[in-house]
């Protein structure tokens, strides 16, 4: 063989561009429908939580695809725009629901406070910021025993990294 493809075949480089066979999931039923074959390709099993919803969605999509077409093959742009707007509205409503929960607002507040502290820190003064992921109650429980031991000024001067303030 001669030509540019022969050097690839001799070196085996062309093999890396071949699609690799995927592990197939076999549904243990006697007759497998086209819908089940499509769902197998999506790696969703009947035991997954959203399987029924995915099955109904794929069934509606396939039914729309195989529906007999009218005289024209043109896409109705207004219909597509309405569908996109509806999807956008639903996603926006879900995102708003998540963003306005108390838990998310509290987390956002903590991160904004941390950013404010980092922005206001003068790192030219050889300052380090270490973050400890702990609740106030857990921190208070750990410090209850420590606060009973008075810290001497000499210890603070010798080992300042062991003493800190909680803001």
Secondary structure as the mmCIF struct_conf table of DSSP 4:
data_model
#
loop_
_struct_conf.conf_type_id
_struct_conf.id
_struct_conf.beg_label_comp_id
_struct_conf.beg_label_asym_id
_struct_conf.beg_label_seq_id
_struct_conf.end_label_comp_id
_struct_conf.end_label_asym_id
_struct_conf.end_label_seq_id
BEND BEND1 UNK A 3 UNK A 3
HELX_RH_AL_P HELX_RH_AL_P1 UNK A 4 UNK A 11
TURN_TY1_P TURN_TY1_P1 UNK A 12 UNK A 12
HELX_RH_3T_P HELX_RH_3T_P1 UNK A 13 UNK A 17
BEND BEND2 UNK A 18 UNK A 18
HELX_LH_PP_P HELX_LH_PP_P1 UNK A 19 UNK A 25
BEND BEND3 UNK A 30 UNK A 31
HELX_RH_AL_P HELX_RH_AL_P2 UNK A 34 UNK A 41
TURN_TY1_P TURN_TY1_P2 UNK A 42 UNK A 43
TURN_TY1_P TURN_TY1_P3 UNK A 46 UNK A 47
BEND BEND4 UNK A 48 UNK A 48
TURN_TY1_P TURN_TY1_P4 UNK A 49 UNK A 50
HELX_RH_AL_P HELX_RH_AL_P3 UNK A 51 UNK A 66
BEND BEND5 UNK A 67 UNK A 67
HELX_LH_PP_P HELX_LH_PP_P2 UNK A 68 UNK A 69
BEND BEND6 UNK A 71 UNK A 71
HELX_RH_AL_P HELX_RH_AL_P4 UNK A 77 UNK A 99
TURN_TY1_P TURN_TY1_P5 UNK A 100 UNK A 100
BEND BEND7 UNK A 101 UNK A 101
HELX_RH_AL_P HELX_RH_AL_P5 UNK A 102 UNK A 120
HELX_RH_3T_P HELX_RH_3T_P2 UNK A 123 UNK A 125
HELX_RH_AL_P HELX_RH_AL_P6 UNK A 136 UNK A 147
TURN_TY1_P TURN_TY1_P6 UNK A 148 UNK A 148
BEND BEND8 UNK A 149 UNK A 149
HELX_LH_PP_P HELX_LH_PP_P3 UNK A 150 UNK A 152
HELX_RH_AL_P HELX_RH_AL_P7 UNK A 153 UNK A 158
HELX_RH_3T_P HELX_RH_3T_P3 UNK A 160 UNK A 162
#
